[in-house]
Amino acid sequence: MPLSPEDADPVQRLAAHADLPLTPDRLAAVSPLLAAWTRDANALSAKMRAPQYAEVTPITGLLQALPFGGGGK
C-alpha cells in the first residue's frame, strides 16, 4: 500500500501530488535535487515577502521554440 502524502517525506509528497510514482532508486536519485530546489525556492519566497520587494512583480518569459536552424517554417 503506498504512503499517503501526509506520511511521506517531502519529495514523496511532491511526487504523489504530481501523480508521479517513484521507485526507491529513482527517489534516492532525485531527492537531493528536489530538496535543494525546495530549500532555495522557500528562501526566495521568504526574501520576496520583505517590504522592500512589495512592488516587485515576478516575470516568467516563455519563448517559442524554433526548429534547429531557425526559420520556423
C-alpha positions in Angstrom: 0.0 0.0 0.0 1.5 3.4 -1.0 2.1 6.0 1.7 -0.4 8.8 2.0 1.0 12.2 1.2 0.9 13.2 4.8 3.0 10.2 5.9 5.7 10.6 3.2 8.9 12.7 3.1 8.7 16.0 1.2 9.9 14.5 -2.1 7.5 11.6 -1.9 4.7 14.1 -1.2 5.7 16.2 -4.2 5.7 13.1 -6.4 2.4 12.0 -5.0 0.8 15.3 -5.7 2.2 15.3 -9.2 0.9 11.7 -9.7 4.5 10.7 -10.4 5.2 7.3 -8.8 8.9 7.0 -7.9 10.7 3.7 -7.3 13.0 3.8 -4.3 16.1 4.1 -6.5 14.6 7.0 -8.5 13.5 8.6 -5.3 17.1 8.4 -4.0 18.4 9.9 -7.2 16.1 12.9 -7.3 15.7 13.6 -3.6 18.9 15.8 -3.2 18.0 17.8 -6.3 14.4 18.4 -5.3 15.4 19.1 -1.7 17.8 21.8 -2.9 15.2 23.3 -5.2 12.6 23.4 -2.4 15.1 24.9 0.0 16.1 27.6 -2.5 12.5 28.3 -3.6 11.5 28.8 0.1 14.4 31.1 0.7 13.4 33.2 -2.3 9.8 33.3 -1.2 10.9 34.5 2.2 13.1 37.2 0.7 10.3 38.4 -1.6 7.9 38.9 1.3 10.2 41.7 2.7 8.6 45.2 2.4 11.3 46.5 0.0 10.1 43.9 -2.6 6.4 44.7 -2.2 6.3 46.4 -5.6 8.3 43.7 -7.5 6.3 41.5 -9.8 7.7 38.1 -10.8 8.0 37.6 -14.6 8.3 34.5 -16.5 9.4 34.6 -20.1 8.0 31.9 -22.4 9.8 31.6 -25.7 8.5 29.7 -28.7 11.0 27.1 -29.7 12.1 27.1 -33.4 13.3 24.0 -35.2 17.1 23.7 -35.3 18.4 26.1 -37.9 15.8 28.7 -37.3 13.3 29.8 -39.9 10.3 28.5 -38.2 8.8 27.1 -41.4 
